[in-house]
Amino acid sequence: MEHRFEHYWEQIDENFNWDMVYQSMKLLDWTWGMGEDASIPSVAMLKKKAKRLCKDAFVDRRTYSTGGFSAQVDEGMLSLSFILEEWVVED
């Protein structure tokens, strides 16, 4: 059964630990923006950026990442991650 984006987003929004992401960014002084406009995003800003990323991934059927977030889509699945560290090695 094919679900609409909003079905997936509601599940992410209700279950993702937004406060943990916010507190981590605060602890690390992780800002978004450049120069004087740089600031630690609010939970509302985190949700807005994550929703846009998830929507793009859902529509385009691919992975998108920015600002620590990574949204990935696969058959019957939409996932959102907040990544502090990652290393990939390929041949």
N, C-alpha and C positions, 0 to 999 in steps of 0.2 A: 504494500500500500504506500503510495507516494504522499508524503506529508508536505504541507506548505511550510515556508520558512518560519512563519510566526509560531508554529507548533514547536519547532526545534528551539527557537530563541527563548520562548517562555520557559522551557526546561533548563536551559543554560542560565538564564537570568535568575531563576529561583534557586538553583543549586550551586552555582559558581561562588567561590568565596571571595567576593569583591573586596571586603575589608582586609583580608590577608594580603591581597595585591597592593592595596593602598598603603597599608602599614609597612610592607616590604619596601615600596618605593620611597616612603618617608624616611625609613631607617637608612636606606642607601643614598638618600638625597638624589634620587633618580628623577630628573625633570624631563618634560617635553617642551619643545620650543627652542628658540635660539635667543641668545643675548638677554636683554632686559625682559623679554616675553617668556623666558623659560620659567616654568613652575612645576611643582608636583601636581599632577592632575587629581581632581576630586573624584569620588566614586561615580558621580554622575557623568563626568567626562570619560572615565574609564569605560563605563557601560556604553556610552555613545560610540566611542572608537571601536570597541569590541563588536558591537552590533553591526556597524558598517563593514568591518572585516569579515564577520561571519556571513553577512548577506552577500558580499562579493564572492566569497568562497562557495557558497551555496549555488549562486547563479552560474558562476563560471566553472564549477566542478573542479576546483583546484585548491591548493594551499596558498594562503596569504599570511604574511607576518609583518608586524611593525610595532614599535614601542614596547617590546617585550611579549606582546600577544602573538599567537599563532592560531589561525583558524584552518581547519582541515575538513574536507568532505569526502565521504566514501559511500558506498551503497548503504542506504538506510541509516547514515550516521553523519552528524555534524559535531565536531569537537572544538573546544576552545582551550588553549593552554596559555599560561604565563610562564615564560622561560627566563631563568636567571643565568643559566650557563648551558652551552651545548657545543659539542664537537663532533663533526662528521668526517669520516675518511672514506674516500671512494677510490676505486682503481681507475 
